[in-house]
Amino acid sequence: MSFEAPLLIIVVFLLLTLLIGVFTIRRHTIFREYAIGNRQFSTATLVITLLASYYGGGILIRNVSIFPSNRFFWIIWQFFINGLIFLTISWLAGRMHKLTYHLSMPETIGRVYGKYPRMITALTGIFYLIVFLAIQINVISQAIRICIASDIHTITILTTIILCIYTMLGGIHAITFTDVWQFIIFFSIIPILTWMMFKNVGKPAAEIISFLQTQKKFELSMSNLFFPFNNKLLPILYYLSVIANIEPSVMQIVYMSSSPSQARKVFLYAAFFSCVIITCILLISLFVFIKMPDLPSVEIWNYVLASTPPYFKGLICVCLLAMAMSTADSKLHTSAIMISYDLLGNMRSIKRFCSDQILLARIAILLIAILAMLLALYKNFFAHLTSMLLSITCIYAVIVVAPFILAVLGFRSTTRTALMGMTTGLLTLFVWNKWISHMVGPTSGTFISIAANAVSMLTAHYIYGQRPRR
C-alpha cells in the first residue's frame, strides 16, 4: 500500500496531464499563434496560467522547510512580496498600449533601443530560465523521492518528456490548458494539507496564540515587522528589490492579453489569489513549528508525510509535480520564443538557413529540456544551481528592468544609450558586491544597480541629445 498507491496516483496524474496536453494541441501555421495564441484568452484563464507558472514546487518545499530558522520579518514578507510583484506589473501593464502587440520582453526592448540590446536581453533571459527550469526538474525528482525510493531518475525523465511533448507540439494553447489542470490540482491539495496540519496540532486557537507570544521571533512590534535590523538600509533595499522580479515568463501573460486593461486586471486578481496560496503554505509551516518547535529543517517534510494518511502521500507528491510542471512548461516555452524569435531571428544567416520559426522553437525546447535535465540530475552541479539562479537573477534584473520600465513609460532613445545603461548597471553591481556590501550588511545591490542603469541612460540621452529610434 505504501509503495503501490502513491506510484499509481503519480502515474494517473502524468497520464491525464499528457492526455490534456495532447488533446489541446492545435495545428499552428503562424508563429504568433504558437507563441502567444490568438489573444482571446479569458481573464480567469490568464490568472490561473499566471499563478500556475509563477508558483513552482520549490516555493512550497522551501517555505515549509526554512520556517523555523527565519525571523518574523522574512516570514511575514513572504505574504506580501508576491502580491507586490503582481501589483507592480499590473501598474506597468496598464501603460503598455503601444507595446502589447509584441511577442516578448526582448522584442519590446529591441523595438525601442535596437538589435543589440534585444539580443543581450534575450541571452540573459535564456540563461535565467534554463537555471530556473533545472531547479523545477530537480523539484520533480524530490517529489518522486517522497513516494518511492527507486527509479527516481526514470520517472523524472519521463515527466520531463511529457511536458516537452505538449510544450513542443501544442505551443501556448496546450500549455495554458495543462496549467489550468495543474493549478486545480495543487490549489485543491494545499488547503487540505493546511487543514490536516492544523488538526494535527490539537490545540485551540487561544493556546496557539499564547505559545507564539512566548517566541522571540514572533514579536509583533512595528519596528520588528518593518525595520528589524539596526541598519535601516537593509529592509529598504529589500522592499525596493521587489521590482527586480519582472521576469520574462511572467511578462508573457501581458503579451497574451487582449488589451492592457485585461492584463492589468489579470495581475490585480493574481495578487489576491497569490496571498491565499502563500498564506496556506505559511500556515502549514507554522502548524508544524507549533507542534514540533525544535524540529530541524531537514526533518520537516518527513514529519509532514508521517502526519498525513498513507494515500495523501501520493497527493502531496502530485501537488509538487503539478507546481513544478506548470512552472517548467512556461519557462521552456518562453526561452524557446526568445531563442527562435529574438536571438536567432535577428541573425540573417540563420534566417536564410531556416525560416520556419515554429520548427526552431520546437528544436530549442528539446535542447533546453535536455540541458536543464542534465544540470538538475548531475549531483555535483546541482549544489550550485541555487546560487547560480540568484546571481543570474541579479544580472538579468540589472540589465533588463530599467530599459524595459523606461520604454513602458514612454522613453525612447538609441542603441548606444541602452548599452551605456546596461554597462553602468553591471559595473555598479560589481562594485557593490566587491567593496560596499560588507560595509552596509548582507543585502543585494540589485536595486541600486537598476537605478544606476536608469540614471545612466537618462543622462546619456539628454546630454548627448541622441535621437530616438523610429
Helices and strands as residue ranges (DSSP letters): H 4-23, H 31-36, H 43-54, H 57-65, G 67-69, H 72-93, H 105-113, H 115-147, H 152-201, H 205-213, G 216-218, H 222-226, H 233-240, G 241-245, H 248-256, H 260-291, G 297-299, H 300-306, H 310-337, I 338-343, G 344-346, H 348-353, H 357-377, H 379-382, H 385-408, H 415-431, I 432-436, H 437-440, H 446-464
